[in-house]
Every structure is written in C-alpha cells, then in structure tokens.
Amino acid sequence: MNANIGISQKNLKGVNDVLTAVLSDTVLLYMKARKFHWNVSGNSFMELHKLFEKHYEELDEAMDLIAERISKLGFIVPATLAEFLQMTSIKETPGKNPDQAGMIKELLKDHESVIVGLRKGIDDCEDKFKDKGTADFLTGLMQQHETLAWTLRRYVK
C-alpha cells in the first residue's frame, strides 16, 4: 500500500533513492569501522579500538533509523551486501589493513564524503521532493557524521 502523506509517488521514489544511498554508505562505513576496530594495533591500540567501536555503534543505530524511514515511506528496505555495494559511494579496501594513521584518515575521508552526500540529499528532499521530514531526518544524520568526523580530525596533524 502506498503511503498517503502529502508527497507524490514520484517524489517519494526520489526520497527513497536518497535514503537507500545513505543507508548503503552507512552500511559500508559501519563495516569499515568494524574492520579497523578488529585490526588496529600499536601504541594507541585501546584508545583507537574504543574510538572505532563508538563509531560503528553509532552507525549501527543510524542504519536501523534509516531503514525504518525507508519503510515508513512505503518502500522495501534493501538488505543485501550486493545491493549496498551497487548504491554506495564508499570504497572498500579488501586485503589491505592500513596503519593507525591510515585508518583514521580513511574513516575521516569517508565521513566527509557522506556529509557532502547528505548535504545534497537534504537539499533534494526539501526543495526537489518537498519532504521536509526526511530533510530534517537527514540533517540529524549529517550532524552525527560531522561530530564523528571531528573526533577523527583531531588525530590528524
């Protein structure tokens, strides 16, 4: 059954496209934070181990909220890695495990990329698709990514 919430089906489809891209980026960023949590080593092991854990825990919560938003708007939530890999802007690095500085820089770059995508998605949802609710939701996600990026940026000289 289509959602009858004052937004045309065409616009809801556009919003869904934005949300599925955000969900895909979040899933891949979650996996990368997990990878680094599992594989970090060196002098600051415990500090970074806990930092990466905080990141993936926040991303895990965000994934659920994004999926619920997609469902609320009447769409089926993509839920396979194959689907996420088709829609993400995050690049994987299979078989590569950077050092601590590399991990931080890679996560920072990815968070900043997500922030840029969210800014565009916010504008599209509000102006193009006339969905202030999703624009507000995405603004909250963007602020969360800004905070996570800020914590990483503090490690980079």
ABEGO torsion letter per residue (X at the ends): XBBBAGBBAAAAAAAAAAAAAAAAAAAAAAAAAAAAAAABBEAAAAAAAAAAAAAAAAAAAAAAAAAAAAAAAGBBBBABAAAAAAABABBBBBGBBBBAAAAAAAAAAAAAAAAAAAAAAAAAAAAAAGBAAAAAAAAAAAAAAAAAAAAAAAABX
